[in-house]
Amino acid sequence: MQEKETIMKGLYRMITTIMLLSALSAHASSHREAPAIALDPSADLSDFYAFISPEDSDNAVLILNVNPLSDAGGGPNFHRFDDNVRYSFHVDNEGDGQEDISFHVQFETTYNYPEEFLYNLGDIANSANLNITQTYQVYREDDGQRVEIASGSVAPANVGVASDPTGGYSPTTATPGSITADYTVSSGIYRTFAGPRQEMFYVDLERTFDLLNLAAGTPNVNTLLGKNVHSIAIEVPIVTLTKDGLAPDPALQNEVIATWATTSRKRLTERTETGEQDNSGGWLQVARLGSPLVNEVVLPINDKDLFNGSHPSGDAQFLDHVTDPILPVYIEAILGVPNPVSHDEGLGIGGREDLVLAFLTGHPALGTMPGGYALGGAIPGEPGKVFGAFEALRVNLSTPSGFPNGRLVEDDVTDVALSAMVGLLIDGSLLPDGVDATGLTALSTFPFLGDPWAGDDHPAAFHDE
């Protein structure tokens, strides 16, 4: 009897652990994280990455993804960027929660063969065969001054082997195919790419959300393997991101930037009987993503849309959800892992101040808060500006990247974030969910996310059930 009870307790612990980890998976990748944006996939930010380029340590890379959980074979109108959405990256290089630099990307769609219904009329590697094409412009804005820095064409959907007979995409290798190379744009000091990519986040979603249908002894699998997203990637010299235009140096207190992505739509949309839209008014932010945590797990459902429309400078309204999170309460009740209710780091806030450091200010022990900075104190060299707590992904540009110091495309952010929730982030302990990046093919070169899966690859090609 005692042996049976031990086995049952172990099974219960395994199932509840997976349940909690799967809840955290929603934070790590913002797939459908808020009620309103879940209905708007082309503006739904699913992942955001910021890191020092592995190809050139003098450059930084920013990547945002939209159209989460896209089926590779979702034709004839495959997912694409929306001409009516402005896609933006933001950089605060001072620490006051105000963007100093923004990169805005906008798209234009053309139907080349309007009498046809197919996406392409031949090899997708030849743009002349594409029925639907998109172009984009990239603008850089520094303290209100905006200038166009790049333009290019969006890489096509990977329709299938019949549509890609020359193998322009290579989704099973870490080497970019010729299509990826052809659509990578070098423009002065910048490199840009826009187009479909592999979904590089990994978790077992299917069994978890099927009422925790987790059979004993069944290993977790990455049920997102085979899904695609749409990505925008920008590579930029690091010295153009620091507050003084100099190489990052802790002695200069210029080595840390706070970054986030947003999507915006025009305030007014008038629809016609023919399906056309007339958009007017100013831009209105509809989604926001920085550090992969706050909106998905920390905030209650009634605040999620509010967060997506808010600016980092107003994040004080959400502070109580960070200092007194609900998830560690469940972890303690079910798993017996102590809830670090009071974690005093000397910030004068109370509650889980370790989470404030990890995700709202940057952490001195992780190098994501510049030395000499203090919450609520004056920002060195910036008279009248105050260092604040706000949600963003922070990157120390003088040290190798890896979440939560930036985020690389293969980082297992689920494991790291769960460890942070139970107070284990700084000591290096991890609580793994049993799912890794097996089967994914991150590129070793820009734009780093793997080539998109082909539309004629069926789920059985990815998962042996």
Order of alpha helices (4+ residues) and beta strands (2+ residues): alpha-beta-beta-beta-beta-beta-beta-alpha-beta-beta-alpha-beta-beta-beta-alpha-alpha-alpha-alpha-beta-alpha
